[in-house]
Structures are given as C-alpha cells and as structure tokens.
Amino acid sequence: MPKLKPELSQQLRSIVGDAYYREDREALVAHSYDGTPMLQSLPDGVIYPSSTAEVSAIMKVLHAHRVPLVSRGSGSNLCGGTVPVEGGIVMVMHRMNRILEIDEENLTATVQPGIITADYIAEIEARGLFYPPDPSSMKISTIGGNIAECSGGLRGLKYGTTKDYVIGLEAVLADGSVIRTGGKLMKDVAGYDLTKLLVGSEGTLAIITEATLKLIPPPKTKKTMLAMYRDLYGAARTVSRIIEARIIPATLEFMDNPTIRVVDDYAKLGLPRDMEAILLIEQDGDPESVERDIARIQGICEAERADRVEVAESREEAERLLTARRSAFTALARLRPTTILEDATVPRSRIADMVLRINEIARKYNVTIATFGHAGDGNLHPTATTDARDAEEIHRVEEAFAEIFEASIELGGTITGEHGVGLVKAPYLAWKVGEPGIEVMKGIKAAFDPHNLLNPGKIFAKQTKKRVVIQHG
Amino acid sequence: MAEINIRRKPNIQHANPLAQTLLNKLDYDQLTNCMRCGFCLPACPTFRETGIEPESPRGRIALMKAVADGLMDPDQAFQDQMNHCLGCRACEPACPADVKYGALIEQTRDAIEAHAEHRAPVAGLRKLMFRGVFPKRASLKLLGGSMALYQKSGLRKLARGSGIMKLLPEHLREMERILPDATSKGVVERLGSFYPAKGEPIAKVALFRGCIMDVMFAGTNVNTVKLLSEAGFDVVIPESQACCGALHAHSGELAEARSLAKNNIAAFREAGVSYIVSNAGGCGALLVEYDHLLQEERDERLREDARWFASRVIDVSSLIMERGRVPRFTEGSGEAGAIAITYQDSCHLRNVMKSSDAPRKLLRSVEGAAYTEMKEADRCCGSAGIYNVTQPEMAGQLLKHKMEHASATQARYMLTSNPGCLLQMKLGIQKHAPETHMEALHIVDYLHERLQPAST
C-alpha cells in the first residue's frame, strides 16, 4: 500500500516523467539498503532527477508535504548513510553524470554528482591531469557520494582526501532553494566556508548537484616497496620515523598477521606468513627525489629491524605488491558470510598501540578481527568476519567495536576516518565531539534543514551509547 | 525502522506458491553471503546500460531475498527482471565474497518455470526444443537435415522473396539471414569416433561436440579435432554423448539439465580420457559445473563421477596453449602488411571457465597478423544463449556498443570462442558495420585455416 498521498506522487511524476518516479515494490526493495551489513528499510518512492531544476522542484514539493528524502549515488557506503530509515523518497543521482567542464587554464573540473569516480578519473588522466582521492570503491562510487562522505583512499597521506579538492559546490536546500559556494578560486574567505561544511555532511544539509574540483599535475614517476616485520612495534615505529624524517610517501599501508595469512590463503602471493606485519610503501614525484626517498625509507625500515625489504624492479612487480594490499578486503570477505569493516583512526604515532588494543579486544570478546589500513594517516580498518545470522556473536562483535572506538578516542583518535558517521556510528559521535559539539552541529543542521527532511536519522543518534568502562590493571 | 530479521532459512509458509518454491529452491547461504558492497555493479552489462539498481546483481539478489523473506511478492515485474539478466556471470569474478550468482539466477528461473503458464504455442515449442530436439541426437540430425534442405533447396530463397518472412519480428528476420548452413553430417560422420595425434601422443582427450555445434558448426568441430591432433592429442568422440544442458539450465529446466549431465558423465567416463575438450564457452561453462549441478544427488558414486568429469573439462585454446605442442600459424601473404585481428571473449569461457589468456596468446602467435585488443572485449555481446531472441531490445543495445568498439580496432577478423557469440558478431557486422569487410569467425576455424604443418 503506497504511504504517500496520490497527489504528491502525481506532482513528483510530473516533474521527472513517469519513467523516473517509481513506487513499485521492486524499486522500493532495491533502494532499501547500501553497502553496510545488516541494515534495510524500505522507502516510499524512488526518484531519478536529471537536473538541478528538477531537484529543486522535487524539494519544493517534498518540503510542502514534509516528506523526508535520502539522496544517493551507488549506495556503496559502509555507515548506513543511504538507508532510508525514516521512509520517504530516495533520490538516485545517476542520471546527473556529466563532466560539465575541464578548465585547463585554472586546473579545475566541474562535474555533476552522479558520475562514477573511476570514469571521472580516467577522463582527467587522459588529459594528463591528476585527481588524487582514490577510495577503494572508486569503480562504482560516485563523486557526489565521495563528497557527501568525504571519502579517503590510499593516497590520502600525501595528497589529502576529497575535502582538499572540492573548491566549489552547487547544492539544493531542503526548501528547494539553490545555493552556490566557492568557485574556481584558490583563495576565498567570504564568510563561513560552506563548501567545506557540505563536504562530509552525509546528505543531511543539502543535495549536491554540481561540484568544482581542483586538479593537479600528475607525478612524473612512482616506486613501490614492501617491508616485512617480525615485530609489530618495528613496523609501527617505521611509520613514525618516516614521517619524523620529513618524508611523506604517497602511500603507506599496513597489514597485520591475520590479514597476511588470509590474503596469502586467497591470493597465493607467497607472502611471509610468519611476519607480524607488512608495510607497503609508495613514493611518487620527480625521479631523483623518488630514488632518494625510497633509499632513505629503506634505510629506516632496516634500522627498525625489518626482516626483509623488497623494492619493486618493474611496474609489474609493483602491481604484484599492490595486489596483496588490495586483496585484503576480498580475502577477508570470503572467510565468513558477514564482513564488518570499520575505520577507527589514531594519530600515526599511536598505530602500534592501537593494533595491540584491537587484538586484545578481539580476544576479550572472542571474535575474529583482522586489521589493515592506511597506516601513514593513522586510518586503520579493523575488520570483523562474522555471521549476521548468529545474533549472539553479532552482539559480541558490536561490543568489541564499541570498545575499539573507545580505545581509539583514548589514544587521541576518532571513531571514523573516512566512512562517515551515518547510522552505524551515530551512537558514538558524542564520544568524539562532546555534547557541546553535538549541540553546535544540531544548530547547523537546523539552520539548513529546520524540518529535518534531509537524510533524517543519520549522524545524530536518538540515544548516545554509554562509554564503556575500561578495566585497568 | 524495519531492521531485517536475522535467521537461517526463514521458517515461513508463503501464500504465494511461487514465493514458496523460491524459498525452497534458493540457496539461502548464498543470498546471505551477498554483503551488498556494490563491487558487482560496474561489471554488470544491464546495470551499465540502465544505471538502475534492480538491473544489477546486487539488486537482483536483494529482490530474490525479499521474496524468500516475504518482503515482496514475485509478481510479473520480478519475473521480468530475473529474465532480463544475461547470465554472463561477469559479476562473479568481481565479487569479493565469492557469491555464486549463477546458481542463484538458475534456481530462480527454475522456480519461475515450475509455475509458468506459457501460452500454448510457446509451451509447445519449449517442450519440443528442450525435451524433443536438443537432447536427442536423431532429432538434431533431422533438424539439421531439414534446415539444410530449407537453405539449399531454394525454399529459403522462396521464403525470403515471397514476403512471408515479413510475418516474423524484425530481429528474428535478421537472425535468419546470418544463420550458417546446417548439416545432418556431424563430426563423427565425417571423421569417425577416433582421430590419432600427429607425432608422439601427449594425451588422449575427448571432444565434446555439442548439439547445435554439431548441426550448425560441424565444420568447426572437424577443425577442432584436426587442430588437437596437430597439437599432439589423440582424440575420441564418444557417440553416446548428448546436449550439455546449458540452455535448459539457463531457462529454468534444471531437471532436464541434470538428466543430460548424467548421460554425458557416463559416456565420457567410459572413454577414460585425460581431458574433455569443449569448443563452445557456453557448453564448457556448464560442463565444468556438472559437479555443482549434481551435488544434491543421493548416489555418492554419481557425485564422484561428476567431480571426475568437471575436473577434466577444458577449452580447446587452453588445452593447446597450456598442454599441447603449439603449432605454427601463418597469415597468407596476399595483402600488404600485417592483417589486423581482434577477439571477443565468450562470457562463460572467461568468467566461468576462467580462460581469457590462452585464446589471446594463440592469436598473438599467428605470424603476419597484428592482434589488437578491443575495448571492453570482456563485456557481453548480448547473445547470451537465446537472450537475443527473448530480449531483443537490451541485446540490440549491447550489440550496438560492442560494434562501436569492434569497428574502432579496424580488424579484418573478429574471432570468438562460442557459437552464440559468433552469430551475434555476424549479426553485428551486418547491422552496424556492413561497410568494413570485417569477418567473424570461430577461433578454431581461423587457426585451422592458418595452420602450417610441421616440416619434417
């Protein structure tokens, strides 16, 4: 039974045409989930706009009827950010998928939000330009989704994440009005920085309909190496020492022993299964400086008692090393039916402490958690392999993650480094930003969206989880 | 919020009979294994064409699970969506969790078919083709003979000239024009059931001759045997083998597919060979999965035989490239410069049999030919069994894109490894690139013609 008033459906249909507004069961089911395990909730309608004008008209109608809306791209996020928990309309941005302009004089690109990130990057690179953010989901995620969640990736350490490349936005507000922020400007201090505010706002403040992105020249060359450690602390100290030595690698990735074993079982790469940790390091730039940095990094690895250090001789060999890291998620996903991948993040000097804490917590709750991630920016992915059908085990996994977030904050870190708060992390947000922080954020939300129509139920939890009492001694 | 109930296979009795059958037949573990990460979306041709979530593997699995869980009825839209899947299996290599999507879509179609009320002519035709023709050697020969008669006697000319063809939908008329000459004389009738290796035999192998292959492409079967012999293999062709059952399995006739599988396993087990060679990706993909197809059989011996069979199935290109003495192939030196060639993957060969390097390596070895990789050669051409007949609109769209990429290679020869793809490529050239002189050939026929016998 449709929950929406017939005249509302009719108004939406007249904006986008019959083919692009659906209330049938198939459409509702297929937009009731995203990439987050164990969450599902049906919307009341699904709409596919083709222009900013249509998005604006849709919001005017929904605003008048006080019907909530979730805007989304490919729904590959891992925080429940696009599950329509309060029903309403799901707005799919896939039809707005064009590159509007590549401005080679200003080094900017202006795109619509529905473009697939990998397609956009391919187009940019074909012009000899570089857009560094590279979320692992880029083959399917959209630029709009990347902006909404402020996606990271393997190059975040040296080049920053999505927020560092968004310099202008067009967005539709909850009442249908259209705002533009920033522009093709490298400097702009006219008022509050609404651009940065909208990046990572998870669809709760406005619907992004156009983005201007900064481009940079691509690095001339790239070199890849792998360092293997019997001692976890050695690996972690290497991360801190590299940064201390004022070297910023393009990529500095970490895999712990459980991850190494699983990846080796799956990808048969001949990884050293007896190692406690592996670091995968890449540097890019001018050939001479890359050579110099790689040599210095190699020295640091050896000084920190790496068991073995391999520098790839060719691009193919580098690819083989990268495959190990890229296989981590795939290999872990095949172990058990449900894979819960989190993104606890700590200052990079605390990586080793954090990995040890994660292992302790996993043992305490008797759950399987493997850890890999972007060590260079302190962003770890503790990943639980479990089975959604085992309610008791899932409960232990949830308890374990609550304690992992607690540990992360204790070490000066945060509850999410790149996936966003969404639904899953909402109960923990106050742990990170405190009650006054939550109040300021709620005030901002009210200023943009007084009737709470945009992606309701996200970021702000109805109830905050109590802090876990850590047993010392 | 309607958080999903976490449970084993739901213990519910659906009011809708099809929903109940789906619940019974679907592998609930596989439905649960889909973690909805979305990695399959860019691999899926129907999602790429439409950008609509229900047209993706993730969407289709969500719909199957929703029906099994009682969240939605398997209405006509659901059934149409399941039939809209090409079954190309490109989603499987893309899936981090290794979800067996192919099995899920076959189970779904099997359930739909069990409740289908086909209109009388459709039901009759299905029964005739699936039970009367494909499985039976004699009927196939008769079909081949009658088609040959139709094509050669002037009847075809008459039919085309008379305007009677106009009664058929356009896409069927186009298909009729590209059909190759059929024959009632298959490979055994031409070569006998044993063909010895040239030189010292490396191994004894068996040819899986197929049903359509041996009627419409008997010459390809003959060339396959000769190539295998040239590469050092003794070839036997067990006469009691039947159709592989792929078309049955993909169309929801799983029981018939299983019965064909049992027949074939017995036929090849008796031959005692090291390899069972397929030259059609679509057939080979079901043959390598006979062990899965029969995994619920009670007879342990039968399951063991199915595993024996499945582990020996290999594509002709892989066998020659990886285990044989690769012959020398040369392009004739009639034209100036190297002849441009390209290759269209058979989805089932690539995604299920995992063979994509071997055919390319063989083609790159041809002297005087310049191999050019076509953009998106790994993407389905839209043929997909009988998909181009049942879903002409989507198939046509996919073919159009395919031919844009094909034309861009400026290839003289477009090589394929599956009869369905070959026909689709011929159709594509006729429709979208008639001015190009491009010719579509089965890789075996192309290589056989360019074979240089070893100088002794």
Interface residues (C-beta under 8 A of the other chain):
Chain A: D24 R25 E26 A27 V29 A30 H31 S32 Y33 D34 G35 T36 P37 M38 L39 Q40 S41 L42 S74 G75 S76 V85 E86 V92 H94 R95 N97 I116 A118 S137 K139 I140 S141 F329 T330 A333 R334 P337 T338 T339 D387 A388 R389 D390 A391 I394 G457
Chain B: M1 A2 E3 I4 I6 R7 R8 D29 T32 N33 M35 R36 C37 G38 F39 L41 P42 G51 I52 E53 P54 G59 A62 L63 A66 L71 M72 D73 D75 A77 F78 Q81 P96 A97 D98
